[in-house]
Amino acid sequence: MSTARILLVEDDQRLADLTAEYLRRNDFDVSIEGRGDTAETRIQSEQPDLVVLDIMLPGKDGFEVCRGVRPSYKGVILMLTARDEDFDQILGLELGADDYIAKPVQPRVLLARIKALLRRLPSGGPAPTEKKEQVFGHFRISQATRTAHLDDTPLDLTTAEFDLLWLLATHAGTILSRDDLLQELRGIGFDGLDRSIDARISRLRKKIGDDPENPARIKTVRGKGYLFSQHDWD
């Protein structure tokens, strides 16, 4: 298995050096970038497996970088946000970040989150002999190829968006609570405040052509969670 490449975008040089050294000791290939504008160019040209992206950066902030690279970058974006700043977390997810983690962060926590995110990436090895696919009318999603199509048009999904959509599709007709979804996708329970699932559902609805005011394909069941409809895909 090849070593995963990480671009650490952090303007605090001492913190960046310490974090990079810790990740290198855990077998990652880590590069450091201290400016947002330069980071955007490097992400697009180098296509690292994962980007650890701070928000407060010279040149361009993390939000601008995330927005700029997301259309062409298919790897993972893990944003570093200010503690307890819900706006930072929600905005980052709406712009296409795959996950967020609040600063200051313990190195072991960062390492665990990075490993969990990288496990979701395609391995590059041979596809499974048994193709895992779900089809609902004009919608098709395949875990083997990690692609989703609506009316034969491929959907442009981030890693985290695909994982959530696949989880919902494989439980079509079943209500999944925020706790269910967070436990499965991030290994944490719902604390009553986390808005990451809601933000990601909002992005998915736009991509699958669901009416945000009256969604039919991914329904909100008040007080219970979300339900992926088996119908409404024709």
C-alpha positions in Angstrom: 0.0 0.0 0.0 1.4 3.4 -1.0 2.0 6.1 1.6 -0.9 8.6 1.8 0.1 12.1 0.9 -1.2 14.9 3.2 -0.9 18.6 2.6 -1.0 20.5 5.9 -2.2 24.1 5.4 -1.3 26.0 8.5 0.4 29.4 8.9 1.7 28.8 12.5 5.1 27.4 11.5 5.9 25.8 14.8 2.6 24.1 15.1 2.8 23.0 11.5 6.3 21.5 12.0 5.2 19.6 15.2 2.0 18.3 13.5 3.8 17.2 10.4 6.6 15.4 12.3 3.9 13.5 14.3 2.1 12.4 11.2 5.4 11.4 9.5 6.2 9.2 12.4 2.9 7.5 11.7 3.9 6.8 8.1 2.3 9.7 6.2 4.0 11.7 3.5 3.4 15.3 4.7 4.0 18.6 3.0 3.4 22.0 4.7 1.9 25.2 3.1 1.5 28.4 5.1 -0.5 30.5 2.6 -4.0 30.0 1.4 -3.5 31.3 -2.1 -0.5 29.1 -2.7 -2.2 26.2 -1.1 -5.1 26.4 -3.6 -2.6 26.1 -6.5 -0.8 23.2 -4.9 -3.9 21.3 -4.1 -5.1 21.5 -7.7 -1.7 20.6 -9.2 -0.5 18.0 -6.6 -3.9 16.3 -5.8 -2.8 15.1 -2.3 -4.9 12.3 -0.7 -6.0 14.6 2.1 -5.7 18.3 3.0 -5.7 19.5 6.6 -6.9 23.0 6.1 -6.9 25.8 8.7 -9.4 28.6 8.3 -7.3 31.6 9.3 -4.6 32.0 6.6 -2.8 34.8 4.8 -3.5 35.2 1.1 -6.9 33.4 1.1 -8.8 32.0 4.1 -9.6 28.3 4.4 -13.2 28.9 3.2 -12.0 30.5 0.0 -9.5 27.7 -0.6 -12.1 25.0 -0.1 -14.6 26.7 -2.4 -11.9 27.2 -5.0 -10.5 23.7 -5.1 -13.6 21.6 -4.5 -14.8 21.4 -8.2 -11.5 19.9 -9.3 -10.1 18.2 -6.2 -11.5 14.7 -5.4 -9.5 14.0 -2.2 -10.5 14.7 1.4 -10.6 18.1 3.0 -10.4 18.2 6.8 -11.0 21.7 8.1 -9.6 23.0 11.4 -12.2 25.4 13.0 -12.4 27.5 16.0 -13.8 25.7 19.0 -17.6 26.0 19.5 -17.9 28.1 16.3 -20.9 26.4 14.7 -20.9 28.9 11.8 -17.3 27.9 10.9 -18.3 24.2 10.9 -21.5 24.6 8.9 -20.0 26.9 6.3 -17.0 24.6 5.8 -19.3 21.6 5.1 -21.5 23.7 2.8 -18.5 24.6 0.8 -17.5 20.9 0.4 -15.3 20.0 3.3 -15.5 16.3 4.2 -15.2 16.8 8.0 -14.0 19.3 10.5 -12.2 19.2 13.8 -12.0 22.0 16.5 -8.7 23.6 17.5 -6.8 23.1 19.6 -6.7 19.4 18.7 -4.7 16.6 20.3 -2.4 14.9 17.8 -3.8 11.5 18.5 -7.4 12.8 17.8 -6.2 14.3 14.5 -4.4 11.1 13.5 -7.5 9.0 14.3 -9.8 11.3 12.2 -7.3 11.3 9.3 -7.2 7.5 9.3 -10.9 7.2 9.4 -11.3 9.6 6.5 -8.7 7.9 4.3 -10.3 4.5 4.8 -13.2 5.8 2.8 -11.1 6.6 -0.3 -11.0 4.0 -3.1 -8.0 1.7 -2.6 -7.0 1.7 -6.2 -7.0 -2.1 -6.1 -9.2 -4.5 -8.1 -12.9 -4.0 -7.7 -14.9 -6.4 -5.6 -16.2 -9.4 -7.5 -19.7 -8.8 -6.2 -20.8 -5.3 -7.4 -22.5 -3.4 -4.7 -25.1 -1.2 -6.3 -28.5 0.4 -5.5 -31.0 1.4 -8.2 -34.1 3.5 -7.6 -35.8 4.6 -10.9 -33.4 6.9 -12.7 -31.0 7.0 -9.7 -28.1 4.6 -9.4 -25.3 4.5 -6.8 -22.4 2.0 -6.8 -20.1 1.4 -3.8 -17.7 -0.6 -6.0 -17.0 2.4 -8.2 -18.0 5.1 -5.6 -20.2 6.8 -8.2 -23.8 8.0 -8.3 -25.8 8.8 -11.4 -29.2 10.5 -11.9 -30.7 10.3 -15.3 -27.3 8.8 -16.5 -25.6 12.1 -15.4 -22.8 11.5 -12.8 -23.2 13.4 -9.5 -20.3 15.5 -8.4 -20.0 14.2 -4.8 -17.3 14.7 -2.1 -16.1 11.6 -0.3 -18.3 12.4 2.8 -21.3 13.2 0.6 -21.0 9.8 -1.2 -20.7 8.0 2.2 -23.8 9.6 3.5 -25.8 9.1 0.3 -24.8 5.4 0.2 -25.7 4.9 3.8 -29.1 6.4 3.3 -29.7 4.5 0.0 -28.8 1.1 1.6 -31.4 1.8 4.3 -34.1 3.1 1.9 -37.5 3.3 3.6 -35.9 3.3 7.1 -35.6 6.4 9.3 -32.0 7.0 10.3 -31.4 9.4 13.2 -28.6 11.9 13.4 -27.1 9.6 16.0 -27.3 6.6 13.7 -25.6 8.6 10.9 -22.9 10.1 13.0 -22.0 6.8 14.7 -21.7 5.1 11.3 -19.9 7.9 9.5 -17.7 9.5 12.1 -17.7 7.1 15.1 -19.3 9.6 17.4 -22.7 10.1 18.9 -25.0 13.1 18.4 -24.5 15.7 21.1 -27.6 17.7 20.2 -25.5 20.5 18.6 -23.6 18.9 15.7 -25.0 20.3 12.4 -22.7 18.4 10.1 -25.3 15.9 8.9 -27.9 18.6 8.3 -25.5 20.7 6.3 -24.5 17.6 4.2 -28.1 16.6 3.6 -28.8 20.2 2.4 -26.0 19.8 -0.2 -27.1 16.4 -1.3 -30.7 17.6 -1.9 -29.4 20.2 -4.2 -27.4 17.7 -6.2 -30.2 15.1 -6.5 -32.7 17.7 -7.6 -34.8 17.5 -4.4 -37.1 20.4 -3.5 -35.5 22.1 -0.4 -38.9 23.4 0.8 -40.7 20.0 0.4 -38.1 17.3 -0.1 -39.3 14.0 -1.4 -36.2 12.0 -2.1 -34.4 12.6 1.2 -37.2 13.3 3.7 -36.9 14.9 7.1 -39.0 13.1 9.7 -39.4 15.6 12.4 -37.9 14.6 15.7 -36.6 11.3 14.3 -34.1 11.8 11.5 -33.9 11.3 7.7 -35.5 8.8 5.3 -34.3 8.0 1.8 -37.4 7.4 -0.3 -37.6 4.3 -2.4 -39.8 6.1 -4.8 -39.8 9.7 -6.4 -36.9 8.9 -8.6 -38.7 8.7 -12.0 
